[in-house]
């Protein structure tokens, strides 16, 4: 095992193999560069890197991690500014965990590159601290581990600062279960023995000081209850949440819950959740523009005091309600698509064969085809 404490190490075209513990242990204050190398058959993590405030993130590129008895790479980030842009084009095979493990408290301006060559694996309760920012690059795959606490299940990403996840149509960002082999490969190295399921991890929690932007981002298999909160994959507790060309799917409970702050969702999809979006209290009218609610139990649940602004939304195959309004005020859902040219199912529309709406929803006129 190589152990670096406060020094500088550069490995190029090298091999670290068959160690009795971790392949390369690096403590904070050290500088590490690993290029075009092989780290294999070690009895612990391939690289184990601890970084605290002020230290420099490593450069790890074009390196293969094979058959290590732990994570390919593991980072302990203690309130650290982490710039992962030097982690590129690596590969991981037959390790206990074929990914980049992170026990993370991000501060300052931090970044996860979109092309590290393997998935990031966030351990329970990772956090973007207040006044800090974390940018996730396009193409990144982030898998979140479920953990149990005395106060409930966990495995969540806390946003007290600013989280920006900006993918692209060709290279979306994926935030999902450790068991999801469809993205980032077989990270838990079980050969497909386990399948992902709703509730495999907790939630993205946006605090009152937080701001989260999801663009071309797919969020899957979350929603287990945590810290006494109900089940939801994204929960806004007073911050600002913006989604464009995003998907939230296969949540065990609510895909996105608004309980204060602001919300804008455009050209996005909520599918196969118990409830797609649940709107509680808010600082202003939530904006839902060209949002597709598909195959949820309830597409949109409205229970706050300020009605949302809906524009050309689609409600298709939601088994209980397309829109369920629990407010005293009416919800304006005109010019929406209800899955049928006959409009939604409601007592005031006897010919309607589309998704059901509750009382208190204005639905006519409706769209005769999906927008």
N, C-alpha and C positions, 0 to 999 in steps of 0.2 A: 504494500500500500504506500502511495505517496501522500504525505501530509505536509501541507504548506500553511504556515502561520506567519502572516505579515510580509511574506516575500513575493517574488515574481517567478512564474513558471510558464514556459512556452513549450508545448509539445507539437511537433509536426512530423507526419509520417512515422508515428510511433505506435507501440502496443503496450497496454497495461492489462495483464491477464493473470488469472489463477491466483489472485490474492486471497488471503485468509479472512479479509473483511472488506471494507469499502475500497474501490479501486483508487480513487483520488479524493482525499478529504481536504477541503479548503476553508479556512476560517476567515472571518472578516478582516479587511485590511490587506488581503492578498490580491494579486493580479494574476489571472489565469487566461491563457490562450491555448486552445486545443484545435488543431487543424489536421484534416485528412489522416485521422488515426483510428485505431481499433481498441475498444475497452471491453473486455469479455471475460466470462467465467470467474468473476470475483464474487465473494461470499457476502456481498452487501450492495449498496447502490453503486452504479458505475462512477458517477461523480456526486459528491455531497458537498454543497456550497452554502456557507452561512454568510449572509450579508446584513450588516447593520448600517445605520445612517452614515452617509458620507463615503461609503466604499464603492468600488467600481464593479459593475456586473461583468461577468466573463465573456470572452469570445469563444464560442464552440461551433465549429462549422465542418461540414463534410466528414463527419465522424460516425462510425458504426458502434452501437452498443448492443452486445450479444450475450445472452445467457448469464446476466448478472442476477444475483439473488436479492433483488430489491428494485428500485426505480432505475431506469436508464440514467436519469439526472434528477437530483432532488435539491431544491432551494429552500432554505429557511430565511425568510425576509423579515427582519425585525425593524419595523418602521423605516423601511428602506426606499430610496429612489432607485427604481429598477429599470434600466434600459436594456431590453432584451434584443435589440436590433442586431447584435453580433451573434445571435444563435440562429443559424441558417443551415438548411439542407443536410440535416443529420438523418440517421435511420436507427430503428430499434427493433430487435427480434429476440423472442424467447427469453426476455427478462421477466422477472415476477410481475413487474408493471412496465409496459412498453411506452413510457411517457415521461414528461417533465413534471415531477411532483412539486407542489408549492404550498408551504405553510406561510401565508403572505399577509402582511400589513403594509399596504402601499402608501407612500407619502411622496410629496413633490410631484414632478412630472414623470410618470412611469409609463412603460410601453411593453406590450407583448407582441413580438413580431408575428406576422401571419404565415411564415414559412420555416418553422423550426425543424420540420421533418417528422414530427410526432405530436401527439396531443399534449396540451397542458392538463394537469390533474390538480384541481384545487381541493385542498383539504378543508375540513369544516371551518366555517366562520372566517373566511378571508374577507378583507375589508379595504376599501378605498377611503382613507382617512379624510377628515374635514380639511378643506383647502388644498387637497391633493387631487391629482387627475390620473386616470389610467386609460390609455388608448390601446384598443385591441385591433391589430391589423387584419386586413382582409385575408380570408382563407384560414384563419386560426380556428382550431378546434379546442374547445375548453370543456373538460369533463369534471363534474363535481361529485365528490364522494359523500354519501350519506353517513352520518354518525348519530349515535344515540346519546342523549343527555338525560339527566333526571327530570328536566323540565320539558322533555319532548324530543322528537327527532330533529335533526339538523342537517347541515351541509348547505350553507347559504353564502351568498356574496352580499356584503353590506356596502352601501354606497352613501357615505357621508360627504364625499367630495363630488367629483365629476367622473362619470364612466362614459366613454365614447367607443361604441362598437360599430365600426363602419366597414362593411363588406362591399361586395359588388355582385352583380348578377352572375358572373362567371365564378367568383370566389367568395361565397357568403361566409359569414362567421357562424359557427355552430357552438351552442352551449347545451350540453346534453348529459346523459348518464354515462358512467364508467363502462356500463355493459353494452353501449351502443356501438357495435362494430361497423355500422354503415358509414360512420365518419371517423376518421383518424385511425381506422384499423382495430385490431384486436388488442386494445390497450391493457385489459386485465389478463391477457395471455391464457385464456381458457378454451381456445379453439371453438368458440361459439356455444359453449355449454350453457351459458346464461344469456337470456334475452332481456333487452331493456323493457321497462314497464312504467306506467304512470306512478309518480311518487318515488322514483329512485333517488331523488335529492330534494333539497328544500326550496329555496326561493332566492330571487334577487330583491333585496329590500332597499328601497330608496327612502332615506330619512328626510326630515324637514330641510336639512341643509344640502341635500343631494340633488344631483342632476344626472339623468341617464338618457342617452341617445342610442337607439338601435336602428341601424340602416342596413338592409340586406343581411339580417341576422335571423337565424332559426333557433328557437328555444324549445327543447323537447324533454319530456318525461320528468318534469319537476313537480312541485306542489305539495310535498308532504308537510304536515303541520310542524311548526317549530316555534320555540320561545313563547308558547301560548297563543300564537296567531293561528287563524284558520288556514286551511290548505289553499295555497296559491303559488303560482310560479313567479309572478312579478307583483310586488306590493308597493304602492306609492303612499307613503305616510306623511305627505306634506311637501314633497319636493317637486321637481319638474320631470316629466317623462315624455319622450318623443319617440315615435316609431314610424318608419317609412320602409315599405317593401320588406316587412318583417313577418315572421310566422311564429305563433305560439301554439304548440300542439301537444296532445297526450298528457295534459296535466291531470293529476288525481283530483283536484278541486277546481279552483278558479284559475283561468289563464292569466288574467291581469286584474288586480283589485285596486281601485282608487279609493283612498281614505284620507283625502286632503291633498292640497297642492294643485297642480295643473296636469292636463293630459291632452296630447294630440297624436292621433293615429291615422295614417294615410296609406292607402294601397297595401294593406296588410291583411293577414289571414289568421283566424282563430279556429282551430279544428280539433275535434276529438278530445275536448275538455269536458269536465262536468258543466262548468259555466265559462263561456268565452271571455267576456268582460263583465265585471261587477262594478257599478258606479255608486260610490257612497258620497261622502261630503267632498266638496271641491272648492277651490278659490275662485274659479270661473267656469263657464260652460265647457265641458269636455268636447273636443272636436273629433268626430269620427267620419272620415272622408274616404269613400270607396273601400270600406272594410268588408271582408267576406267572413261570415260566421257559418261554419259548415260542420255538421255532424257532431255538434255539442248536445248535451241535454238541454241547456238553456243557452241561446246565443248571447243575448244582451240582457242583463239584469240592471234595472235602474231603481235605486233606493235612496238617492241623495235629495238635496233641496234645489239644485239647479239643473234643469233639463239639458241633455246633451244636444249638440248640433250635429245632425246626421245628414250626409250628402251621398246619394247613390250607393247605399250599402246593400249587401246581399245576405239573405238568410235562407239557407238551403239545408234541409235534412236535420235540423235541430229537433230532437224528439219530443221535448216538452213545450218549449216556447222559442220562437224566434226572438221576440221582445217581450219581457215581463216587466211591467211598470208597477212599482210599489209606492210611487210618489203620489202626492195629492195633485200636483200639476200634471198636465198632459205631456206626452212625448210626441214630438213631431217626427214621424218616420215616413212621410210621403216621399214618393219617387224612389222607393226601394224595390228590390227584387226579392220575391218571397218564394222562389222555386217553382212557381206556376204562373202562367199568364192569367189565371183566374184570381190572383191576389191571395192574401193570407186567409187562414182559417179563423173566423170569428163569427159570433152570432149575428152581427150586423152585415155580414157578407156571406149569405147562404150558399153561394156558388163557389166560394173560395176553397182551394185545395192545397194552398201553399202552407208554409210554416205558420203555426198558431201564434196569435198575439193576444195579450191580456186586454182587459178594459183599460181605458186611459191612454190608448195609442192611436194617433191619427195616421192612417195608412193609405188613404185615397187622395189623389191618384197614385197608382203603383206602376212600376216598370213592367213591360210585357216580355222582356228578355233580360238576361243577365248583362250588366253593363261591362 
